Amino acid sequence: MNEFVTVHTGDQQPGIATLLLSRPPTNALTRQMYREIRAVAADVGRRDDVRAVVVFGGHEIFSAGDDVAERRTLNTAEAAVAAEHCRAAVDALAAVPKPTVAAITGYALGGGLNLALGCDWRVAGDNAKFGATEILAGLVPAGGTARLTRAVGLSQAKDLVFSGRFAGAKEALALGLIDEMVAPDGVYDAAVAWAGRFVEHPPQVLAAAKATFDV
């Protein structure tokens, strides 16, 4: 039984699963959370009743990134293992053979931004903030710079990583960090609407279409 990452489905949204991050107050990402994300991503990927996935951190915040207090307790070897947990979780999310959409409220920082970039589509509130903020805590990004570069280009990715600065939703939309900007209280519904466009498509065809982007 997972403690922080759960999957929710219901008759009101047939074919759509919500992968919910719930570690208040900021959904700071720990090694355990990354393990749970990896397991849940594998599970929804196998489920025949799930045709599309919404990744949601709740109505207040998507994720403020890695738990810095935990990261600072790790020695070099443990930090390398933690970084691998991060990469494996985001890779597992990206490998879900179904359309995935991040519903971003509040902040998507550091590892939280990495998770969002592992999704096929990103919807955010117009007050959301984004950043590759690890450097502000004296840390190195635990993977994710390749996806960031694909989203915004090499120069912009380096600017974000080297500076650790925050980008508002409007800038994030212009850069390509997000694909849709809506009112804050409409983020989840907008993500569900995007996911719902695909639930009637043959799942095998969708999976094959998604796989072509990895060639």
C-alpha positions as CSV (number, residue, x, y, z in Angstrom):
1,M,0.0,0.0,0.0
2,N,1.5,3.3,-1.1
3,E,1.7,6.1,1.4
4,F,2.2,9.2,-0.8
5,V,1.3,8.3,-4.4
6,T,-2.1,6.8,-5.3
7,V,-4.2,6.1,-8.4
8,H,-7.9,7.1,-8.6
9,T,-10.5,6.1,-11.2
10,G,-14.2,6.6,-11.3
11,D,-17.4,6.3,-13.3
12,Q,-17.5,10.1,-13.8
13,Q,-14.2,9.9,-15.8
14,P,-14.3,6.5,-17.5
15,G,-10.9,5.4,-18.9
16,I,-9.0,8.2,-17.1
17,A,-6.8,7.5,-14.0
18,T,-5.5,10.2,-11.8
19,L,-2.0,9.6,-10.3
20,L,-2.2,11.7,-7.2
21,L,0.9,13.0,-5.3
22,S,0.0,13.7,-1.6
23,R,2.8,14.6,0.7
24,P,1.7,17.9,2.3
25,P,2.5,20.6,2.5
26,T,4.7,20.8,-0.7
27,N,4.8,17.3,-2.2
28,A,8.5,17.3,-1.6
29,L,9.9,14.3,-3.4
30,T,11.7,11.6,-1.4
31,R,13.3,8.3,-2.4
32,Q,10.1,6.6,-1.2
33,M,7.9,8.8,-3.3
34,Y,10.0,8.1,-6.4
35,R,9.7,4.4,-5.8
36,E,6.0,4.7,-5.4
37,I,5.7,6.8,-8.6
38,R,7.7,4.2,-10.5
39,A,5.4,1.4,-9.2
40,V,2.2,3.2,-9.9
41,A,3.3,4.2,-13.4
42,A,4.0,0.6,-14.2
43,D,0.6,-0.4,-12.8
44,V,-1.5,2.1,-14.8
45,G,0.5,1.2,-17.9
46,R,-0.7,-2.4,-17.6
47,R,-4.3,-1.7,-16.7
48,D,-6.9,-2.3,-19.5
49,D,-9.4,0.0,-17.8
50,V,-7.0,3.0,-18.0
51,R,-6.7,4.7,-21.4
52,A,-5.1,8.0,-20.2
53,V,-3.4,9.4,-17.1
54,V,-3.6,12.7,-15.2
55,V,-0.7,13.4,-12.9
56,F,-1.9,15.8,-10.1
57,G,-0.4,17.2,-6.9
58,G,-3.7,18.6,-5.6
59,H,-5.3,22.0,-5.9
60,E,-2.5,23.8,-4.0
61,I,0.8,22.6,-5.4
62,F,2.2,20.1,-7.9
63,S,5.6,19.6,-6.3
64,A,8.2,21.9,-4.9
65,G,10.9,19.4,-5.9
66,D,13.2,17.0,-4.0
67,D,13.2,16.9,-0.2
68,V,16.3,19.0,0.3
69,A,16.6,18.0,4.0
70,E,16.7,14.3,3.0
71,R,19.1,14.9,0.1
72,R,21.6,16.7,2.5
73,T,21.7,13.6,4.8
74,L,23.0,11.4,2.0
75,N,26.6,10.5,1.4
76,T,28.0,10.3,-2.1
77,A,27.0,6.7,-2.8
78,E,23.5,7.2,-1.3
79,A,23.1,10.4,-3.4
80,A,23.9,8.5,-6.5
81,V,21.3,5.9,-5.7
82,A,18.7,8.6,-4.9
83,A,19.4,10.2,-8.3
84,E,18.8,6.9,-10.0
85,H,15.5,6.6,-8.1
86,C,14.5,10.0,-9.6
87,R,15.6,9.1,-13.1
88,A,13.8,5.7,-12.9
89,A,10.6,7.3,-11.7
90,V,10.4,9.9,-14.4
91,D,11.5,7.3,-17.1
92,A,8.7,5.0,-15.9
93,L,6.2,7.9,-16.1
94,A,7.4,8.8,-19.6
95,A,7.2,5.1,-20.6
96,V,3.5,4.7,-19.7
97,P,2.0,3.5,-23.1
98,K,-0.9,5.9,-22.9
99,P,-1.4,9.7,-23.1
100,T,-0.3,11.4,-19.9
101,V,-1.0,15.0,-18.8
102,A,0.4,16.9,-15.8
103,A,-2.1,19.1,-14.1
104,I,0.2,21.8,-12.5
105,T,-1.0,24.0,-9.6
106,G,1.2,26.3,-7.5
107,Y,4.8,25.2,-8.1
108,A,6.6,22.7,-10.3
109,L,10.3,23.0,-9.2
110,G,13.3,20.8,-9.5
111,G,12.2,17.2,-9.4
112,G,8.6,18.3,-9.7
113,L,9.4,20.0,-13.0
114,N,11.1,16.8,-14.1
115,L,8.0,14.8,-13.4
116,A,5.9,17.3,-15.4
117,L,8.3,17.0,-18.3
118,G,7.9,13.3,-18.2
119,C,4.3,13.7,-19.3
120,D,3.0,14.1,-22.8
121,W,1.1,17.4,-22.1
122,R,1.2,20.0,-19.4
123,V,-1.6,22.2,-18.2
124,A,-0.9,24.9,-15.6
125,G,-2.7,27.6,-13.7
126,D,-1.9,31.1,-14.7
127,N,-0.3,31.7,-11.3
128,A,2.0,28.7,-11.4
129,K,5.7,28.9,-11.0
130,F,8.4,26.7,-12.6
131,G,12.1,26.3,-12.1
132,A,15.1,24.0,-12.2
133,T,16.0,25.2,-8.8
134,E,18.4,22.6,-7.5
135,I,21.4,24.9,-7.7
136,L,19.8,27.3,-5.2
137,A,20.2,24.5,-2.6
138,G,23.7,23.7,-3.7
139,L,22.6,20.5,-5.5
140,V,23.0,19.1,-9.0
141,P,19.8,18.2,-10.9
142,A,19.1,14.5,-10.5
143,G,18.4,13.9,-14.2
144,G,15.8,15.7,-16.3
145,T,18.0,18.2,-18.1
146,A,17.7,16.2,-21.3
147,R,13.9,16.5,-21.3
148,L,14.2,20.2,-20.3
149,T,16.4,20.8,-23.3
150,R,14.0,19.1,-25.6
151,A,11.2,21.3,-24.3
152,V,12.9,24.7,-24.3
153,G,16.1,24.4,-26.3
154,L,19.7,24.1,-25.0
155,S,20.4,27.8,-24.3
156,Q,17.2,28.3,-22.3
157,A,17.6,25.1,-20.5
158,K,21.1,26.1,-19.4
159,D,19.8,29.5,-18.3
160,L,17.2,27.9,-16.1
161,V,19.6,25.3,-14.6
162,F,22.5,27.6,-14.0
163,S,20.4,30.4,-12.5
164,G,17.7,28.4,-10.7
165,R,15.3,31.2,-11.4
166,F,11.6,30.9,-11.3
167,A,9.5,31.3,-14.5
168,G,5.9,32.3,-14.3
169,A,3.2,30.5,-16.3
170,K,3.1,33.0,-19.1
171,E,6.8,32.6,-19.7
172,A,6.6,28.9,-19.3
173,L,4.0,28.7,-22.0
174,A,6.2,30.8,-24.3
175,L,9.2,28.7,-23.6
176,G,7.4,25.4,-24.1
177,L,7.5,24.2,-20.5
178,I,3.7,24.0,-20.5
179,D,1.2,23.5,-23.3
180,E,-1.9,25.1,-21.9
181,M,-2.6,27.8,-19.3
182,V,-5.9,28.2,-17.6
183,A,-7.4,29.7,-14.5
184,P,-6.0,28.1,-11.3
185,D,-9.3,26.5,-10.3
186,G,-9.7,25.0,-13.8
187,V,-6.4,23.1,-14.0
188,Y,-7.6,19.6,-13.1
189,D,-10.7,19.9,-15.3
190,A,-8.6,21.1,-18.3
191,A,-6.2,18.1,-17.8
192,V,-9.1,15.7,-17.7
193,A,-10.6,17.3,-20.8
194,W,-7.3,16.8,-22.7
195,A,-7.0,13.2,-21.5
196,G,-10.7,12.5,-22.4
197,R,-10.1,13.2,-26.1
198,F,-8.3,9.9,-26.4
199,V,-10.2,7.3,-24.3
200,E,-12.2,6.0,-27.3
201,H,-9.1,5.4,-29.4
202,P,-7.8,1.8,-29.7
203,P,-5.2,1.5,-26.8
204,Q,-2.8,-0.6,-28.9
205,V,-2.8,2.1,-31.6
206,L,-2.2,4.9,-29.1
207,A,0.6,2.9,-27.5
208,A,2.2,2.3,-30.9
209,A,1.8,5.9,-31.8
210,K,3.5,7.1,-28.6
211,A,6.3,4.6,-29.1
212,T,7.2,6.2,-32.4
213,F,8.5,9.3,-30.6
214,D,11.2,7.2,-28.9
215,V,12.7,6.0,-32.2
